[in-house]
Amino acid sequence: MTDDERANAAKSRLAELLPAFLQSAGWTRAEAAEKMETSEAILSEIIAGRVEAVPLATILSGLSAFGEVEIRIRPMHVAITW
């Protein structure tokens, strides 16, 4: 997996959280975009999983509109074959 593929995978996982946050906050996409300091079009792209052109910082700062953002890193499981 390339660095770009890893970055896009991480952004996609973060983007998957947005619909639940929108619902729990009771915000429309327009309200969320305003609070996230982004456009409704970019928010829609993020929610749709089209994150390749969206900077990670945009997603993280957007998520912080809902509260504190905490990211945990887990080691990858590597299979060793002999």
C-alpha positions in Angstrom: 0.0 0.0 0.0 1.4 3.4 -1.0 1.5 6.4 1.4 -1.3 8.1 -0.6 -3.4 4.9 -0.3 -2.8 4.8 3.5 -3.7 8.5 3.8 -6.9 8.1 1.8 -7.8 5.0 3.9 -7.4 7.0 7.1 -9.4 9.9 5.7 -12.1 7.5 4.6 -12.4 6.0 8.1 -12.7 9.5 9.7 -15.2 10.5 7.1 -17.4 7.5 8.0 -18.0 9.2 11.4 -19.6 12.3 10.0 -23.2 11.1 9.3 -23.5 9.8 12.9 -22.2 13.1 14.3 -24.6 15.1 12.1 -27.5 13.0 13.2 -26.6 13.2 16.9 -26.1 17.0 16.7 -29.3 17.4 14.8 -27.5 19.6 12.2 -28.4 19.9 8.6 -25.6 19.7 6.1 -25.7 23.4 5.7 -25.4 24.0 9.5 -22.7 21.4 9.7 -20.7 22.9 6.9 -20.9 26.4 8.5 -19.8 25.1 11.9 -17.0 23.0 10.2 -15.9 26.1 8.3 -16.2 24.4 4.9 -18.6 24.4 2.0 -21.6 22.2 1.8 -20.1 20.8 -1.4 -16.9 19.7 0.3 -18.9 18.2 3.2 -21.0 16.2 0.8 -17.8 14.9 -0.9 -16.4 13.8 2.5 -19.7 12.1 3.5 -19.8 10.3 0.1 -16.3 9.0 0.8 -14.7 11.0 -2.0 -11.8 12.2 0.2 -8.8 11.9 -2.2 -8.7 15.7 -2.9 -9.8 16.8 0.6 -6.9 17.6 3.0 -6.7 15.6 6.2 -6.6 18.8 8.1 -10.0 19.8 6.7 -11.6 16.5 7.9 -9.9 16.8 11.3 -10.9 20.4 11.8 -14.4 19.5 10.7 -14.7 16.7 13.2 -13.5 19.1 15.9 -16.7 21.1 15.4 -18.5 18.3 17.2 -16.1 18.2 20.1 -12.7 16.9 21.1 -11.0 14.7 18.5 -8.9 11.8 19.8 -7.1 9.5 17.4 -5.7 6.1 18.5 -3.1 4.3 16.5 -3.0 0.5 16.7 -0.1 -1.5 15.4 -0.9 -3.4 12.2 -0.9 -7.2 12.5 1.8 -8.6 10.3 1.7 -12.2 9.2 5.0 -13.9 9.1 5.4 -16.9 6.9 8.4 -19.2 6.8 
